[in-house]
Amino acid sequence: MSANDALEGVDFDYECRKMLKDELHRHGLTYRGLAELLQGAGMDETEKSIAHKALRGTFRMSFFLQVLRVLGTTKLVVQVPMSKNDIERSVTSFHEA
């Protein structure tokens, strides 16, 4: 059992990946588009480096805040899953809506 599985079976790396991908989707961006925005802000990121960070889901919070800033996101509501059941209910209700 990894450290990420220690809290009620929640895969927190997956949850982080999902948050990043969801935010990009909301803005209609790909990793390439995000890389261009970050490069324009003076960061040394490429499509490949972002894809690797997203795949691992273990990027730094500072990176995620920089992403939010270049996207123009000023507020983000985060639902913290307390157990694997919370995630399953959330997914079910999302698909039913």
C-alpha positions in Angstrom: 0.0 0.0 0.0 1.4 3.4 -1.0 1.1 6.5 1.0 -1.6 7.7 -1.4 -3.7 4.7 -0.6 -3.5 5.2 3.2 -6.4 7.5 3.4 -9.6 5.6 2.8 -8.4 4.2 -0.6 -8.3 7.6 -2.3 -5.8 8.0 -5.1 -4.7 11.6 -4.5 -2.3 11.6 -7.5 -5.3 10.8 -9.7 -7.4 13.5 -8.1 -4.6 16.1 -8.8 -4.3 15.0 -12.4 -8.0 15.3 -12.8 -8.0 18.8 -11.3 -5.4 20.0 -13.8 -7.1 18.3 -16.8 -10.5 19.7 -15.7 -9.2 23.2 -15.5 -7.6 22.9 -18.9 -10.8 21.5 -20.3 -12.8 24.5 -18.9 -10.5 26.8 -20.8 -10.5 24.8 -23.9 -6.7 24.2 -23.8 -4.4 21.4 -24.5 -1.0 20.8 -22.9 0.5 22.6 -25.9 -1.7 25.6 -25.4 -0.8 25.7 -21.7 2.9 25.4 -22.5 2.6 28.5 -24.8 0.8 30.5 -22.0 3.4 29.5 -19.4 6.3 30.3 -21.8 4.7 33.7 -22.5 4.8 34.2 -18.7 8.5 33.4 -18.6 8.3 29.8 -17.5 10.4 27.1 -19.1 7.7 24.5 -19.7 7.0 22.4 -22.8 4.0 20.3 -23.8 6.0 17.2 -22.9 7.0 18.5 -19.4 3.4 19.4 -18.6 2.2 16.0 -19.9 4.7 14.2 -17.6 3.7 16.3 -14.6 0.0 15.6 -15.3 0.6 11.9 -15.9 2.3 11.6 -12.5 -0.2 13.8 -10.7 2.6 14.8 -8.3 3.3 18.3 -9.5 4.0 21.1 -7.0 1.2 23.3 -5.7 3.2 26.3 -6.9 3.1 24.9 -10.4 -0.7 24.5 -10.2 -1.1 28.0 -8.9 1.0 29.3 -11.8 -1.2 27.4 -14.2 -4.3 28.9 -12.6 -2.8 32.4 -12.9 -1.9 32.1 -16.6 -5.4 30.8 -17.2 -6.9 33.8 -15.4 -8.5 31.6 -12.7 -8.9 33.7 -9.6 -11.0 31.2 -7.6 -11.2 27.5 -7.5 -13.5 25.3 -5.5 -11.9 22.0 -4.5 -13.9 19.1 -3.3 -11.6 17.0 -1.1 -12.7 13.3 -1.2 -12.9 11.8 2.3 -13.2 8.3 1.0 -13.3 6.2 -2.1 -17.1 6.2 -1.7 -17.2 10.0 -1.9 -15.5 9.8 -5.3 -17.9 7.2 -6.6 -20.9 9.2 -5.5 -19.5 12.4 -7.1 -18.8 10.7 -10.4 -22.3 9.1 -10.4 -24.1 12.4 -9.7 -22.0 14.2 -12.2 -23.0 11.8 -15.0 -26.7 11.9 -13.9 -26.8 15.7 -14.1 
